[in-house]
Amino acid sequence: MDKIFFKSLKVNSLVSPIGIDNKKPFFSWVADSDGHDKKQTAYRVEVSCDADFGGLMWDSGEVLSDKVSYVEYDGKPLASTSKYFWRPR
């Protein structure tokens, strides 16, 4: 099975922003594979208040779509002074 990896991770079009002023940020990424002629057919985005993803703030669930940009956050309210982690899957 080909391995899929993600690069160019962005929040509100920014790479690793220190802060954002949007209560519903949007996420973008580039999906890549070590195989040939592969394309994304679904995605899942997770946002957590910790790096282990044990404190999930939002899990989009599997979304059947090739969308890789402007995926809007739709989870619990985000605190303005907190740090969050996110990942596409």
C-alpha positions as CSV (number, residue, x, y, z in Angstrom):
1,M,0.0,0.0,0.0
2,D,1.3,3.5,-0.9
3,K,2.1,5.8,1.9
4,I,0.2,9.2,1.9
5,F,1.8,12.2,3.5
6,F,0.7,15.9,3.8
7,K,2.8,19.0,3.2
8,S,2.2,22.7,2.9
9,L,-0.1,22.7,6.0
10,K,-1.7,26.1,6.4
11,V,-4.3,27.8,8.6
12,N,-5.9,30.9,7.1
13,S,-3.3,30.7,4.3
14,L,-0.5,31.0,6.9
15,V,2.2,28.4,7.7
16,S,2.5,27.8,11.5
17,P,0.8,31.1,12.5
18,I,1.5,32.4,16.0
19,G,-2.0,33.6,16.3
20,I,-5.1,34.1,14.3
21,D,-8.2,36.4,14.8
22,N,-10.8,34.1,13.3
23,K,-13.1,32.0,15.4
24,K,-13.7,29.6,12.4
25,P,-10.3,29.2,10.8
26,F,-9.9,27.4,7.5
27,F,-7.3,24.7,6.7
28,S,-5.4,23.8,3.6
29,W,-2.8,21.2,2.7
30,V,-1.2,19.2,-0.1
31,A,-1.7,15.5,-0.1
32,D,1.1,13.4,-1.7
33,S,1.9,9.8,-2.1
34,D,4.9,7.7,-2.8
35,G,2.8,5.9,-5.5
36,H,2.0,7.1,-9.0
37,D,-1.3,8.5,-10.3
38,K,-2.9,8.7,-6.8
39,K,-5.3,11.4,-5.8
40,Q,-7.2,12.3,-2.7
41,T,-10.9,11.2,-2.6
42,A,-11.7,11.9,1.0
43,Y,-10.3,13.8,4.0
44,R,-10.6,14.1,7.7
45,V,-9.4,17.1,9.8
46,E,-8.8,16.9,13.5
47,V,-8.1,19.9,15.8
48,S,-6.9,19.3,19.4
49,C,-5.7,21.3,22.4
50,D,-2.8,18.9,22.8
51,A,-0.1,17.4,20.5
52,D,-1.3,13.9,21.3
53,F,-4.8,14.6,19.9
54,G,-6.4,13.4,23.2
55,G,-8.2,16.6,23.7
56,L,-10.1,16.9,20.4
57,M,-11.9,20.1,19.8
58,W,-13.1,19.0,16.4
59,D,-13.1,15.9,14.2
60,S,-14.6,16.5,10.8
61,G,-15.1,12.7,10.3
62,E,-14.5,11.3,6.9
63,V,-15.7,13.7,4.2
64,L,-15.9,12.2,0.7
65,S,-14.2,15.0,-1.2
66,D,-11.0,15.9,-3.0
67,K,-11.1,19.3,-1.3
68,V,-7.7,20.4,0.1
69,S,-8.3,24.0,0.8
70,Y,-10.7,26.3,2.7
71,V,-11.9,23.5,4.9
72,E,-13.6,25.5,7.7
73,Y,-13.4,24.7,11.3
74,D,-16.7,23.6,12.8
75,G,-16.0,22.5,16.3
76,K,-16.0,23.7,19.9
77,P,-15.3,27.4,20.5
78,L,-11.6,28.2,20.4
79,A,-10.0,30.3,23.2
80,S,-8.2,33.3,22.0
81,T,-5.0,32.7,24.1
82,S,-4.7,28.9,23.6
83,K,-2.5,26.8,21.4
84,Y,-4.1,24.3,19.1
85,F,-2.8,21.4,16.9
86,W,-4.4,20.2,13.7
87,R,-3.8,17.5,11.2
88,P,-5.4,16.3,7.9
89,R,-5.8,12.6,7.5
